[in-house]
Amino acid sequence: MTAVVFHNRQWGAEKKNQVDFYNRRFVAGELDNQSFAEIAKAMGAEGIVVNRLEDVGPALKRAIDLQMNQGKTTIIEIMCTRELGDPFRRDALAKPVRMLDKYKDYV
Ligand SMILES: Cc1ncc(C[n+]2csc(CCOP(=O)(O)OP(=O)(O)O)c2C)c(N)n1
């Protein structure tokens, strides 16, 4: 098989919620020292790191060739920016609304 990992060196969804709800502060959301391509190689698969947009096509061609002609699994690790996307939910870390009386003391 061929798998593509979009690697932005962070848990971006979690970081974005922290940034939005805690005055732009965040903790424990950034990842700095791992390589998914190297992890793939350590596990016996192929690993390809893509740093430039124009290298995506050749990486996919190589992975598909390995998959179809040699039966090998490849992890394509595409390095991305750390731009934070907008969350699907905008109330993720908001104070919950308590609908039932029995929960009104839980804030
Ligand atoms: C259809 C759907 N399923 C599940 C989720 C819940 N969800 C929000 S962010 C996220 C993980 C995002 O991971 P990735 O795209 O790798 O970005 P990262 O947060 O790691 O930067 C998931 C599963 C969602 N938003 N939409």
The ligand as a Gaussian input file, in Angstrom:
#p B3LYP/6-31G(d) Opt

LIG

1 1
 C      -15.069000      14.281000       9.107000
 C      -14.316000      14.593000      10.394000
 N      -13.988000      13.590000      11.232000
 C      -13.324000      13.852000      12.382000
 C      -12.970000      15.140000      12.701000
 C      -12.280000      15.427000      14.001000
 N      -10.958000      15.986000      13.808000
 C      -10.701000      17.289000      13.949000
 S       -9.075000      17.670000      13.728000
 C       -8.695000      16.035000      13.496000
 C       -7.287000      15.595000      13.267000
 C       -6.581000      16.439000      12.246000
 O       -5.323000      15.879000      11.944000
 P       -4.445000      16.500000      10.792000
 O       -5.287000      16.838000       9.608000
 O       -3.290000      15.580000      10.605000
 O       -3.958000      17.884000      11.386000
 P       -3.216000      18.240000      12.761000
 O       -4.304000      18.626000      13.733000
 O       -2.463000      17.030000      13.247000
 O       -2.335000      19.417000      12.410000
 C       -9.826000      15.238000      13.560000
 C       -9.825000      13.769000      13.418000
 C      -13.332000      16.160000      11.791000
 N      -13.035000      17.427000      11.993000
 N      -14.001000      15.860000      10.658000

